Amino acid sequence: MEETESKDIWQKLNSDIAFGKAINDKAKQHFYTEFYSLLDAGMDIQRSMDIIIEEQDKKRKRDIYTSIQDDLIGGYSLSEALKRTTYFSAYEYQSIKIGEESGKLKTVLSQLSKYYHNKVKLRKHLISVFTYPAFVLLITVGVLYFMLNTVVPMFQEVFQQFGQDLPWLTQKIIYISDNFTTYLYIFLAAIAGIFLLHYTQKKEEWYRNYTGKIILRIPIFGKLFKKIYLARFTQSMGLLTVSKTPLVKSLDLVKEMIRFYPLEEALAHTKEEILKGNNLHHGLSKFPLFDRRFISLIKIAEEINKLDDTFERLTDQLNEDIDHQTKLLGTLMEPFIIILIGAVVGLIMVAMYLPMFNLSNVIQ
């Protein structure tokens, strides 16, 4: 008993002091895919864990998987062993527990593999979409800093020799140039303040509610994020309905897995509606997060008792839409940012040359 307690304490301390995720989403995808393949090939659970451990080249992951194997040998079930590591979410080990009890462990492992595959794929898409704009934006800030601190002051010295009133646009650019360092410090302080606010308040309900609403209202991107969270919802619900998990428990697990306040609020309300005797679609229909088509499909699925198939189809459709939108965004953002850079640089140059044109008119 004391040995078990000391092991739990050590695992907790190890998870708290470790830098980064010992088992990230990509590692979990590989873990569930490999586990499913080995079980499907006729291996038992313990032999499958042996093979998975042998494949690991990183000590941290190998140690975690070894602790799972030790717990399996000690009489724990797979779900209990995963829970004891503290590296797996309640959604994962509860799903596996249901799979063990219902005899559908391989199905659950396959669905978990698919879930993390889609999650990793989506992250790669988003990184590819935002990496180029972020890099170009950084270059733009550098060019802007150079022009306002080097080019504009050079023109300013020339303008002082004219003795003429400068155009309004030129005056504004010179004013910005003179105070650019101050504006830059204010901008950096504002960014640091936002990060500090997020770090200190990210678990507070008011903050999560406010930021969740803002995310959904962002032009273009709001619809994309909405589909991302809906896809996670439908895939998670599909996995749990396949495992024959009670609907109320499924909503609790999904709410714990998908940390997005508007969705959590909708699921909490829907759970109350189900406990009152209403259907799933009735509770979801109260929230604008779910459109009419989505609600109609859920309603039909409940009537014909095909929720698992419907959730799977919705997941596939949403993932296709997300792939299309991320690729389209990447295609459209590149020329937009190039135009933005050209407009900023062009505006500064026009402002600098306007006095030259005025001087030419005076000479004539």
PyMOL commands that set and color helices and strands:
alter all, ss='L'
color gray80, all
select helices_A, chain A and resi 2-17+25-40+45-55+59-73+78-85+90-102+105-160+168-178+180-201+205-217+221-242+247-257+261-275+280-284+292-304+307-363
alter helices_A, ss='H'
color red, helices_A
deselect
rebuild
show_as cartoon
